[in-house]
Structure formats: C-alpha cells, structure tokens
Amino acid sequence: MKKLLSNISIGVEAMILSSLHFAIMGVSVKLLSITKISLFEIIFYRGFISTLMIFASFYKNPPKNNGKKLFFLIFRGFTGSVAINIYFYNIATMTLANSTTFSNTAPIFTLIFSSFLLKEYLSKKYWLLVFVSFIGIIFISKPNVTNMSIYDWFGILNGVFAAFSYIIIRYIKDSYDTRVIVLSFTIQGTFSAIFLLLITKQSFSIPDFYQVFLIIIMGITATLGQIYMTKSYKFEKAGIASAVSYSNVIFSAVLGLFFFNEIPDLLSFTGIILILFSGVILGLNKDNNVSD
C-alpha cells in the first residue's frame, strides 16, 4: 500500500485534495442558495474570504514572481471568475450532481485545448481512459442532453471557461507563485460580484449565524481547492490533472447523498467505478508517455 501511494504524483495528490474541497464548497453553496442570501452575495463572500486568506499568507511567506506574462495572469483571473460565477448559478438552479457534471466537462475541453496550445500529446490509451471517465460522469448524473435548456448551455460554458483557465495556469506556472495565480481569480471574482449587485440594484443582506458559518466554510474550502488545483496543474500535465479532477463527482455524489438524500442508483455506482478505475490508472503513471 505504501509503495502504491508513493507512486502517486504530487500533481495527482493535489488534484484529489482540490476535488474534495470543491465538493464541500458545492454543498455549502447549495445550502446557502436555499436561504434568503442572493447568488451574487454568495459569489462576493467566496471571493472576498479567499482574497483575505491569500493576502494573510503573503505576510508570513511573501510570493516570488518574475513579473512576466502579466496579461495571461489577468486573463486567467477573468476566465476563472466567469467559470465560477456560472458554476455557482448552476449549483443554485440544478441538482448538485448535474452542476458538478457540467463543471467536469472542463477536462474534455482541456484535453482538446492543451493538445493544440501546449503541444501536450497524449497516447491513445490516455484518451480512451479519459473518455471512459466522462462516460462514468454521465452514468452518475444522467444529464438531459436530448433537450438542451439555457441551464445546460450555461453548464457547457462553465466547462469551456474553466478549461481555458486551466490551460493558462500551465502556461504561467513558472512565472508566478501559486497563490498569486489564485489571487488574480479571487480579486476579479469579488469585483465582478459587486458589479453584478450594482447593475441588478440588489442590496447586501445581513447573514445570520447559520449563513455566516456556511460562508466561512465556503470561503476556506474554495481557497484551498483553488490552491491545490493550481498546484496540480503546475506539477502535472494538463490532460492528466484534468482527468483526475473527475474525482470531484465521486465526492459530490457522496455528499449529495448525505446532505440532500440523493441516493445513487446502479448506473451511478457503475459510473463511480469507471471514474475510479480511469483516474487511478492515469494518476499512477508518472512517466506520462505521449506516444503509443
């Protein structure tokens, strides 16, 4: 067992931790969305708490950057903030399982984009395993693809913007501290929420104790999820890291059962097995050969 764990790369380990934190964040967001607090307020609190946490970490351990690729750092923040805004909207309007499914279309787009933009060519074996993982996601969440609604299209856009964000992380990973990359996203996300509150003429409500508790949990798990995710894309190929991110669906399915009584059926259990199988095979191979 010890030898097995030692073969797991740093990037894969970080992505598993990221997926767990994001699943917990999703639960807190869904619980908040059924209270009187507005969606834009949730987005604001998520970004604001994360920003404070990152700045606090700078005090003890200042970031080291070379200052290059500033445009891409800002663009990463933009794509990431758009993706998270859409994701939070999906969580509020869909089941936790379906919103997670659409969020996890990002790895598919990441593989396509990374093949062209980063020249990260994966072997047929890896493409097959990622495809099997995606089939597993469909088995778990069973999204309605025969009648695409506006919510479904928002879900796909979530995947596209998140994929661009992941690709940019790989491109700027040697130029900026992990926390700075995350900060570019949290700052823009915070101000985008303020902007949306202003144009929709919504006012801040005073959260009660329960809402404050959920907001704190959301902020902490969102920050740690972003940091671990960014770390994963710094140390692992974009295609491999994105494939392992499918574990988010497993965590979400378990938490959905516990908090919202979403009981997985036979197809869901089959999907979990497919994702686990594909993710483990992909993650345990450190060599990541690009040729067959």
Beta strands, then each sheet from edge to edge (+ up, - down):
end
